[in-house]
Amino acid sequence: MKYNNVFKYIFVIVVIVLILGSVYLVYYKKSSNIESEIDENDTNQVQQISVVENLKMGVQSFDTLNPLLTKNKEIVNIDKLIFEPLVNITSDYHTENCLAKEVNKTGDNQYIIKLDSNIKWQDGANLISKDVQYTIELLKSLDSIYSPNVSHIQSVDIPDSETAVITLDQNVPFFEYYLDFPIVSSAYYFNENFANSTKIPIGTGMYKIASIDNENILLVTNDRWRKIKDSRPKTQSITIHRYNAIGEMFNAFKLGNIDIINTQMSNYSDYVGTMGYNKKEYLGRNFTYISFNCNDSILSDKAVRKAVCMGINKENIVSTLFTGTKSVANTCLDYGSYLNNSDGVVSYNLEQAKKELQDSGWTYTGNRWQKTIDRYARKLILSVVVNESDQEKVNVANAISSQLNEIGIKLNVSKVSPERYYQYLNEKNYQMILTGVDNSISPDLSYFCGENNLANYNNADVASQITDMDKIKDAQKQVNEDVPYLGLYRNKGYVILNANVGGNFTPNSYFTYYNFNEWFRQQ
C-alpha cells in the first residue's frame, strides 16, 4: 500500500510537470512570434501581431506613406526602407544597381535597363518592366518630389518583362543618378486612381507596412526582400509615432518613447539637452558660397580673386557666427561625394594674398591697393550683393568685409531687396554675390561651370570635362585654381539616437538608414 501511494504521488507530479511544460511552450511560442499574420493576398487586411525586437521612430506632420505622393522629408527617408529604386545611392554617393541589375547607356540619349528577375513584390508578384514604365508615367503626371527626375524622359519602351528602354529628349549628364526614384507596382494599382487610392502601398524593400492608424505606423520585416537570407534585419519591426509638432516629438524622445530622430535643426539640444543620447552628424547639401564675376574689369584678374579668397578666414566665420552648427565648405561636392576634389583650393593666407596682388602689378599705397587698368588708376574696392532679408548672409558679408579690410581690400556690402537680389542673379551684373544652392546628389557641375553660369566663368577644357566621370576630378582641380567661386559653408544634419540603439551608422543627406539591417535596440 505504501508503494502504491508513492507511485500515485510520482504519477501526479509527472502529470503536473507535463502540463506546466506544455503551457510554457505555448506561451513562449506566442510571445516569440515576431512575424505579421497579414494575408499576402489581401495587403489591406492587417491583423494583430506580436513583436519582440522593435525600434521606435517619430515623424512630424505625416501626410502619406505613398512614396510618389509624400512631401514629408522624413517619410521620404523612411520610405527607402520599404520601396526600392532602379539605382541606389551609397553613403559616399556612388551609384549602385538595386532593382536594376544592369544600366547601359547605348547613346547620348538612350539607356537600356535590365531588371533583376528574382525580385518580388511583397504580395508575391514578380517585378516587371511594366512597373518601371507605369512609375515613370505617374511621375510625369503627378506633382511628386521625384517628377524632376523624369522630366527629360521622352519615352519608355518595354520589349520584354525584364527590359525597359528609356529615351531622353536631350543628353543628361550622370543620368544614372536620376534613377533613384522608388518603383511602384503596376498590377497592384490596376484600375485604381493612384493619387486617391486607399490601398496600403506595397514595396520590394526590407520592410513592409503592417498597419497605419491616426497615431502609429507599424512596419515589419518583408520576408520576400531580395536580401532576406543573407541580411535579415536584427530589428524585425519599426513603430513610427505620429506627432503634430516638433516639440512633441523631441519630448517623446526625452521620455524614451522614440529611439531615433533625424533632423537638420541646429538647435535640437534646446529640446533634448546634451546628455543621455548619441548623435551622428552628416554634411548637408545646402551650400553657401560667393560667386565672382569673371567678366568684371577688376575680378577678371585671377590674382584678385585669389587674394580675396586668401583674405577670408572661413573657420573663424563658422565658429563665431554659427558656433559649430555649420561646416566649412570648399567645393560644391564636399558634402561627401567620392568624386569631390579639393586639390588646388585656395586657403586662408594673408601674406600670400598680398604677394598675389604684388605679383599681378598691384601696389599698396595709403592703406589701399591700386593698379592702372585701361589707362586708369583703379583702387581695389569691391562690392558684394546680399539679400537684405537673409540676416544670416548679411552677417557673413559684414564679417568678410571686416576681414578683407585687414589686408587693404575694401569690400562694400550691398544689401538689396529680394526682388533686386534675384534680378542681380538673373542678369549677373554684380562684382560678387553671396548666395547658396541645394546641391544635387548628381555630381554634374554644369550649374557652376556650364553655359550661362553665375560667375560668367569660361574654360573650354573644364566645360568638356565636367560631364565625364573619368575627368571630373581634373575639371574640379582647374576650377579650384581659377577660383570663379569661393565656397564658405554648408549645413549639417543630425541623427539623434537613444543610448540603447546600436548598429553601423553612416548617414548622409540622401539617406539616414544605411546598414539598417544591422541596427537594433538593446533590451
C-alpha positions as CSV (number, residue, x, y, z in Angstrom):
1,M,0.0,0.0,0.0
2,K,2.8,2.3,0.9
3,Y,4.5,1.7,-2.5
4,N,1.2,2.3,-4.3
5,N,0.8,5.7,-2.7
6,V,4.4,6.6,-3.6
7,F,3.7,5.7,-7.3
8,K,0.5,7.8,-7.2
9,Y,2.4,10.8,-5.9
10,I,5.1,10.3,-8.6
11,F,2.4,10.0,-11.3
12,V,0.6,13.2,-10.2
13,I,3.9,15.1,-10.1
14,V,4.9,13.9,-13.6
15,V,1.4,15.0,-14.9
16,I,1.7,18.4,-13.4
17,V,5.2,18.9,-14.8
18,L,4.0,17.9,-18.3
19,I,1.1,20.3,-18.1
20,L,3.3,23.2,-16.9
21,G,5.8,22.4,-19.7
22,S,3.0,22.5,-22.3
23,V,1.7,25.8,-21.0
24,Y,5.2,27.3,-21.1
25,L,5.9,26.1,-24.7
26,V,2.6,27.6,-25.9
27,Y,3.3,30.9,-24.1
28,Y,6.9,31.0,-25.4
29,K,5.9,30.4,-28.9
30,K,3.2,33.0,-28.7
31,S,5.5,35.7,-27.2
32,S,8.3,34.9,-29.7
33,N,6.1,35.4,-32.7
34,I,7.5,38.5,-34.5
35,E,6.0,37.9,-37.9
36,S,2.9,39.6,-39.2
37,E,-0.1,37.5,-39.8
38,I,-1.0,39.5,-42.8
39,D,-2.8,37.6,-45.6
40,E,-0.4,38.2,-48.5
41,N,-3.2,38.0,-51.0
42,D,-5.0,40.9,-49.3
43,T,-2.5,43.6,-48.3
44,N,-5.2,45.8,-46.7
45,Q,-6.1,43.0,-44.3
46,V,-3.9,43.8,-41.3
47,Q,-4.3,41.7,-38.2
48,Q,-2.9,41.9,-34.7
49,I,0.8,40.9,-34.4
50,S,3.2,40.4,-31.5
51,V,6.6,41.9,-31.7
52,V,9.8,41.4,-29.7
53,E,12.5,43.4,-31.4
54,N,11.2,46.8,-32.2
55,L,12.7,50.3,-32.9
56,K,10.6,53.4,-32.4
57,M,10.8,56.4,-34.7
58,G,8.9,59.7,-34.8
59,V,7.6,61.8,-37.7
60,Q,6.0,65.2,-37.6
61,S,3.2,66.4,-39.9
62,F,2.7,63.0,-41.5
63,D,0.9,63.1,-44.9
64,T,1.2,59.7,-46.7
65,L,3.4,56.7,-46.9
66,N,2.9,56.6,-50.7
67,P,6.5,57.2,-51.9
68,L,5.4,59.1,-55.0
69,L,3.0,61.4,-53.2
70,T,4.6,62.3,-49.9
71,K,6.2,65.7,-49.4
72,N,7.4,64.9,-45.9
73,K,11.2,64.7,-45.8
74,E,11.4,62.1,-43.1
75,I,8.7,60.0,-44.7
76,V,10.8,60.1,-47.9
77,N,13.7,58.8,-45.8
78,I,11.7,56.1,-44.1
79,D,10.1,55.0,-47.4
80,K,13.5,53.9,-48.6
81,L,13.2,51.0,-46.2
82,I,10.0,49.9,-47.9
83,F,10.3,50.9,-51.5
84,E,13.3,50.5,-53.8
85,P,14.7,52.4,-56.8
86,L,16.3,51.1,-60.0
87,V,19.6,52.6,-58.8
88,N,20.6,53.3,-55.2
89,I,22.9,56.0,-53.9
90,T,25.6,54.8,-51.4
91,S,26.8,56.7,-48.3
92,D,29.7,58.2,-50.3
93,Y,27.4,59.0,-53.3
94,H,28.4,56.1,-55.6
95,T,25.6,54.7,-57.7
96,E,24.8,51.0,-57.3
97,N,22.2,48.8,-59.0
98,C,19.2,48.0,-56.9
99,L,16.1,46.7,-58.8
100,A,18.1,47.1,-62.0
101,K,20.8,44.5,-62.5
102,E,22.2,46.5,-65.5
103,V,22.0,50.1,-66.7
104,N,23.6,50.5,-70.0
105,K,24.0,53.8,-71.9
106,T,23.6,53.0,-75.6
107,G,23.8,56.5,-77.0
108,D,23.7,60.1,-75.8
109,N,20.0,59.9,-75.1
110,Q,19.2,56.3,-74.5
111,Y,19.5,53.8,-71.7
112,I,18.7,50.1,-71.5
113,I,17.7,48.8,-68.1
114,K,17.7,45.1,-67.3
115,L,15.7,44.2,-64.2
116,D,16.6,41.5,-61.6
117,S,14.0,38.9,-62.4
118,N,14.2,37.3,-58.9
119,I,12.8,40.4,-57.2
120,K,9.2,40.1,-56.0
121,W,6.7,42.5,-54.6
122,Q,5.6,41.8,-51.1
123,D,2.3,40.3,-52.4
124,G,4.3,37.7,-54.3
125,A,4.1,39.1,-57.8
126,N,7.2,39.5,-59.9
127,L,8.8,42.8,-60.6
128,I,8.4,43.5,-64.3
129,S,9.4,46.3,-66.7
130,K,5.8,47.4,-66.9
131,D,6.2,48.6,-63.3
132,V,9.1,50.9,-64.4
133,Q,7.1,52.3,-67.3
134,Y,4.0,52.8,-65.1
135,T,6.0,54.6,-62.4
136,I,7.6,56.9,-64.9
137,E,4.2,57.7,-66.4
138,L,2.9,58.5,-63.0
139,L,5.8,60.8,-62.1
140,K,5.3,62.7,-65.3
141,S,1.6,63.3,-64.4
142,L,1.9,63.9,-60.7
143,D,3.2,66.7,-58.6
144,S,5.9,64.5,-57.0
145,I,9.2,65.3,-55.5
146,Y,10.6,62.8,-58.0
147,S,8.9,64.4,-61.0
148,P,12.1,66.4,-61.9
149,N,14.0,63.0,-62.2
150,V,11.9,62.1,-65.2
151,S,11.4,65.5,-66.8
152,H,13.8,64.7,-69.7
153,I,12.4,61.2,-70.3
154,Q,10.8,61.2,-73.7
155,S,9.6,57.6,-73.9
156,V,9.8,54.2,-72.1
157,D,9.6,51.1,-74.2
158,I,9.3,47.6,-72.7
159,P,10.4,44.9,-75.3
160,D,10.0,42.2,-72.6
161,S,9.2,41.8,-69.0
162,E,12.8,42.3,-67.8
163,T,13.8,45.2,-70.1
164,A,13.0,48.9,-70.2
165,V,14.4,51.2,-72.8
166,I,14.5,54.9,-71.7
167,T,14.9,57.6,-74.4
168,L,15.7,61.1,-73.3
169,D,14.9,64.4,-75.1
170,Q,18.5,65.6,-74.5
171,N,21.7,64.4,-73.1
172,V,21.5,64.5,-69.3
173,P,25.0,64.2,-67.6
174,F,25.2,61.4,-65.0
175,F,21.6,60.3,-65.7
176,E,22.1,57.2,-63.6
177,Y,21.8,59.4,-60.5
178,Y,18.2,60.4,-61.6
179,L,17.1,56.7,-61.5
180,D,16.9,56.8,-57.7
181,F,13.1,57.2,-57.6
182,P,11.0,54.4,-56.0
183,I,9.2,52.0,-58.3
184,V,5.6,51.1,-57.6
185,S,3.6,48.0,-58.8
186,S,1.5,48.5,-61.9
187,A,-0.6,45.4,-61.2
188,Y,-1.4,46.4,-57.6
189,Y,-2.8,49.7,-58.8
190,F,-4.5,48.3,-61.9
191,N,-7.9,50.1,-62.4
192,E,-7.1,52.3,-59.4
193,N,-6.9,56.1,-59.3
194,F,-3.3,56.1,-58.0
195,A,-3.5,59.6,-56.4
196,N,-6.7,58.8,-54.5
197,S,-6.1,55.1,-53.8
198,T,-6.8,54.0,-50.2
199,K,-4.8,50.8,-50.6
200,I,-1.8,50.4,-48.3
201,P,1.2,50.7,-50.6
202,I,3.4,47.6,-51.2
203,G,7.1,47.6,-52.0
204,T,10.1,45.3,-52.6
205,G,12.2,46.6,-49.7
206,M,13.5,45.4,-46.4
207,Y,10.2,46.2,-44.6
208,K,6.5,46.2,-45.4
209,I,3.6,48.2,-43.9
210,A,1.6,46.2,-41.4
211,S,-0.8,48.9,-40.2
212,I,-1.5,52.6,-40.3
213,D,-3.7,54.5,-37.9
214,N,-4.1,58.0,-36.6
215,E,-1.3,57.7,-34.1
216,N,1.1,55.0,-35.3
217,I,2.5,53.2,-38.3
218,L,3.9,49.7,-37.9
219,L,6.5,48.2,-40.3
220,V,7.6,44.6,-40.2
221,T,10.2,42.5,-41.9
222,N,9.4,41.7,-45.6
223,D,10.2,38.0,-46.0
224,R,10.2,38.4,-49.7
225,W,13.0,41.0,-49.7
226,R,15.7,40.0,-52.1
227,K,18.5,40.0,-49.5
228,I,16.5,38.5,-46.6
229,K,18.5,35.2,-46.5
230,D,21.9,37.0,-46.1
231,S,20.9,40.2,-44.4
232,R,17.8,39.6,-42.3
233,P,17.3,42.7,-40.2
234,K,18.1,42.5,-36.5
235,T,15.2,44.9,-35.9
236,Q,12.2,42.9,-37.0
237,S,9.7,45.7,-36.6
238,I,9.5,49.5,-36.6
239,T,6.9,51.6,-34.9
240,I,6.6,55.1,-36.3
241,H,4.8,57.5,-33.9
242,R,3.0,60.5,-35.5
243,Y,3.3,64.0,-33.9
244,N,1.7,67.3,-34.8
245,A,4.6,69.5,-33.5
246,I,8.3,69.1,-33.4
247,G,8.3,69.9,-29.7
248,E,6.1,66.9,-29.0
249,M,8.4,64.6,-30.9
250,F,11.5,65.8,-29.1
251,N,9.7,65.4,-25.8
252,A,8.8,61.9,-26.7
253,F,12.5,61.2,-27.4
254,K,13.5,62.6,-24.0
255,L,10.9,60.3,-22.3
256,G,12.2,57.2,-24.2
257,N,9.1,56.8,-26.3
258,I,11.0,57.0,-29.5
259,D,14.6,55.9,-30.2
260,I,15.6,57.9,-33.3
261,I,15.2,61.4,-34.6
262,N,16.7,62.6,-37.9
263,T,16.8,66.4,-38.0
264,Q,18.6,69.4,-39.6
265,M,17.6,71.7,-36.7
266,S,20.9,73.0,-35.4
267,N,19.2,73.9,-32.0
268,Y,18.0,70.4,-31.3
269,S,19.8,70.4,-27.9
270,D,17.4,73.2,-26.8
271,Y,14.7,70.4,-26.8
272,V,16.6,67.3,-25.7
273,G,19.5,68.7,-23.7
274,T,23.1,67.5,-24.2
275,M,23.3,64.2,-22.2
276,G,22.0,60.7,-22.3
277,Y,22.0,60.0,-26.1
278,N,24.3,59.6,-29.0
279,K,24.4,61.6,-32.2
280,K,25.8,61.2,-35.7
281,E,26.5,64.3,-37.8
282,Y,26.5,64.4,-41.5
283,L,27.0,67.1,-44.1
284,G,24.0,68.7,-45.8
285,R,23.7,69.7,-49.4
286,N,22.8,73.4,-48.7
287,F,26.0,75.1,-50.0
288,T,26.7,78.8,-49.3
289,Y,29.3,80.5,-51.5
290,I,30.5,83.7,-53.2
291,S,30.3,84.0,-56.9
292,F,32.8,86.3,-58.6
293,N,32.0,87.9,-61.9
294,C,34.9,86.8,-64.1
295,N,33.9,89.5,-66.7
296,D,34.4,92.3,-64.3
297,S,37.3,94.6,-65.1
298,I,38.9,94.0,-61.7
299,L,37.8,90.5,-60.9
300,S,38.7,89.2,-64.3
301,D,42.2,89.2,-62.8
302,K,42.6,85.8,-61.2
303,A,45.2,87.2,-58.7
304,V,42.5,89.4,-57.2
305,R,40.1,86.6,-56.9
306,K,42.8,84.5,-55.2
307,A,43.7,87.4,-52.9
308,V,40.1,87.8,-51.8
309,C,39.9,84.1,-51.0
310,M,43.2,84.1,-49.1
311,G,41.9,87.1,-47.1
312,I,38.8,85.3,-45.8
313,N,39.1,83.1,-42.7
314,K,36.1,80.7,-43.1
315,E,36.9,78.8,-40.0
316,N,36.6,81.9,-37.9
317,I,33.3,82.9,-39.6
318,V,31.8,79.4,-39.0
319,S,32.9,79.2,-35.4
320,T,31.9,82.7,-34.4
321,L,28.7,83.2,-36.3
322,F,27.4,79.7,-36.2
323,T,29.0,78.1,-33.1
324,G,29.6,74.9,-34.9
325,T,26.2,74.5,-36.5
326,K,27.7,74.8,-40.0
327,S,30.6,73.1,-41.6
328,V,33.3,74.9,-43.6
329,A,32.8,74.1,-47.3
330,N,35.4,74.5,-50.1
331,T,33.7,72.9,-53.1
332,C,30.2,72.1,-54.3
333,L,30.8,68.4,-53.9
334,D,32.4,68.3,-50.5
335,Y,29.1,67.1,-48.9
336,G,30.6,63.5,-49.0
337,S,30.8,62.7,-52.7
338,Y,33.6,60.3,-53.6
339,L,34.1,62.5,-56.7
340,N,34.9,65.6,-54.7
341,N,38.4,67.0,-55.4
342,S,39.8,69.8,-53.2
343,D,43.2,69.9,-54.8
344,G,44.2,73.4,-55.6
345,V,41.7,75.0,-53.2
346,V,42.9,78.5,-52.2
347,S,43.2,78.7,-48.4
348,Y,43.4,81.5,-45.8
349,N,46.9,83.1,-46.0
350,L,47.2,86.9,-45.5
351,E,50.9,87.1,-46.6
352,Q,50.3,85.1,-49.7
353,A,47.3,87.2,-50.5
354,K,49.5,90.3,-50.5
355,K,52.1,88.6,-52.7
356,E,49.5,87.5,-55.3
357,L,48.4,91.2,-55.7
358,Q,52.0,92.4,-55.8
359,D,53.0,89.9,-58.5
360,S,50.0,90.9,-60.5
361,G,51.1,94.6,-60.6
362,W,49.0,96.0,-57.6
363,T,50.8,98.4,-55.3
364,Y,49.9,99.2,-51.7
365,T,49.5,103.0,-51.2
366,G,47.6,104.8,-48.5
367,N,46.2,101.7,-46.9
368,R,44.7,100.6,-50.3
369,W,45.8,98.6,-53.3
370,Q,45.8,100.3,-56.7
371,K,46.7,99.5,-60.2
372,T,46.5,101.1,-63.7
373,I,43.8,99.3,-65.7
374,D,42.9,100.5,-69.2
375,R,45.0,103.7,-68.5
376,Y,43.1,104.5,-65.4
377,A,44.3,104.2,-61.8
378,R,41.9,101.8,-60.1
379,K,41.7,101.2,-56.4
380,L,40.9,97.7,-55.1
381,I,37.4,98.5,-54.0
382,L,34.8,95.8,-54.5
383,S,31.2,95.2,-53.7
384,V,29.2,92.1,-52.7
385,V,25.5,91.8,-53.2
386,V,23.5,90.1,-50.5
387,N,19.7,89.6,-49.9
388,E,18.7,92.0,-47.1
389,S,16.0,89.6,-45.9
390,D,18.6,86.9,-45.2
391,Q,20.1,88.1,-42.0
392,E,22.5,85.1,-41.8
393,K,24.1,86.0,-45.0
394,V,24.1,89.7,-44.2
395,N,26.1,88.9,-41.0
396,V,28.5,86.8,-43.1
397,A,29.0,89.5,-45.7
398,N,29.8,92.0,-42.9
399,A,32.3,89.6,-41.3
400,I,34.0,89.1,-44.7
401,S,34.2,92.9,-45.3
402,S,36.0,93.3,-41.9
403,Q,38.5,90.5,-42.7
404,L,39.4,91.9,-46.1
405,N,39.9,95.3,-44.8
406,E,42.8,94.0,-42.7
407,I,44.8,93.5,-45.9
408,G,43.7,96.7,-47.6
409,I,40.9,95.3,-49.8
410,K,37.7,97.4,-49.3
411,L,34.5,95.4,-49.7
412,N,31.2,97.3,-49.7
413,V,28.2,95.2,-48.6
414,S,25.3,96.0,-50.9
415,K,22.1,94.9,-49.1
416,V,19.3,94.8,-51.6
417,S,15.6,93.7,-51.6
418,P,14.8,90.1,-52.5
419,E,13.4,91.3,-55.8
420,R,16.5,93.2,-56.7
421,Y,18.7,90.4,-55.4
422,Y,17.1,87.9,-57.8
423,Q,17.4,90.4,-60.6
424,Y,21.1,90.6,-60.0
425,L,21.3,86.8,-60.1
426,N,19.5,86.6,-63.4
427,E,21.4,89.5,-65.0
428,K,24.8,88.5,-63.5
429,N,25.8,92.2,-63.4
430,Y,27.4,92.2,-59.9
431,Q,31.1,92.1,-58.9
432,M,30.5,89.5,-56.2
433,I,27.3,87.9,-54.8
434,L,26.8,85.9,-51.7
435,T,24.3,83.1,-52.5
436,G,23.6,79.5,-51.9
437,V,22.2,76.4,-53.6
438,D,20.9,72.9,-52.6
439,N,23.4,70.7,-54.4
440,S,22.0,67.8,-56.4
441,I,23.0,64.3,-55.5
442,S,24.4,64.1,-59.0
443,P,28.0,65.3,-59.4
444,D,27.0,67.3,-62.5
445,L,28.9,70.7,-62.4
446,S,27.1,72.3,-65.3
447,Y,25.3,74.8,-62.9
448,F,28.7,76.1,-61.8
449,C,30.8,75.7,-64.9
450,G,28.5,75.2,-67.9
451,E,26.8,77.7,-70.1
452,N,25.4,80.9,-68.5
453,N,26.9,80.1,-65.1
454,L,26.7,82.6,-62.2
455,A,30.4,83.5,-62.4
456,N,30.5,84.1,-66.2
457,Y,33.3,81.6,-66.0
458,N,34.5,80.3,-69.3
459,N,37.1,77.5,-69.6
460,A,36.7,75.2,-72.6
461,D,38.7,72.4,-71.1
462,V,36.6,72.4,-67.9
463,A,33.4,72.5,-69.9
464,S,34.4,69.4,-71.8
465,Q,35.4,67.5,-68.7
466,I,32.6,68.2,-66.2
467,T,30.3,65.6,-67.8
468,D,32.9,62.9,-67.9
469,M,33.1,60.7,-64.8
470,D,36.8,59.9,-65.5
471,K,37.8,63.6,-65.9
472,I,35.5,65.4,-63.5
473,K,38.2,65.5,-60.8
474,D,40.7,67.1,-63.2
475,A,38.0,69.7,-64.0
476,Q,37.5,70.5,-60.3
477,K,41.2,71.0,-59.8
478,Q,41.3,73.5,-62.6
479,V,38.2,75.3,-61.2
480,N,39.8,75.4,-57.7
481,E,42.8,77.1,-59.2
482,D,40.8,79.5,-61.3
483,V,38.6,80.5,-58.3
484,P,35.4,81.7,-60.0
485,Y,33.7,80.8,-56.7
486,L,34.6,80.8,-53.1
487,G,32.9,78.0,-51.0
488,L,32.1,79.2,-47.5
489,Y,30.0,76.7,-45.5
490,R,27.2,74.1,-45.7
491,N,24.5,72.9,-43.3
492,K,24.6,69.9,-41.1
493,G,22.2,67.1,-40.3
494,Y,21.9,65.0,-37.2
495,V,20.8,61.6,-36.3
496,I,20.0,61.5,-32.6
497,L,19.9,58.1,-31.1
498,N,18.9,56.9,-27.6
499,A,21.8,55.2,-25.9
500,N,20.2,51.8,-26.3
501,V,20.3,51.8,-30.1
502,G,23.3,50.0,-31.7
503,G,24.4,49.5,-35.2
504,N,26.6,50.8,-38.0
505,F,25.7,54.5,-38.5
506,T,26.8,56.1,-41.8
507,P,24.0,58.6,-42.7
508,N,24.3,61.3,-45.4
509,S,21.8,63.8,-46.7
510,Y,20.3,61.3,-49.1
511,F,19.5,58.6,-46.6
512,T,19.8,58.1,-42.8
513,Y,19.4,54.4,-42.5
514,Y,22.3,52.8,-44.4
515,N,23.1,49.3,-43.0
516,F,19.7,49.3,-41.2
517,N,19.7,45.5,-41.2
518,E,22.4,45.8,-38.5
519,W,20.6,48.4,-36.3
520,F,19.0,47.1,-33.1
521,R,17.6,48.2,-29.8
522,Q,19.2,46.6,-26.8
523,Q,16.8,45.2,-24.2
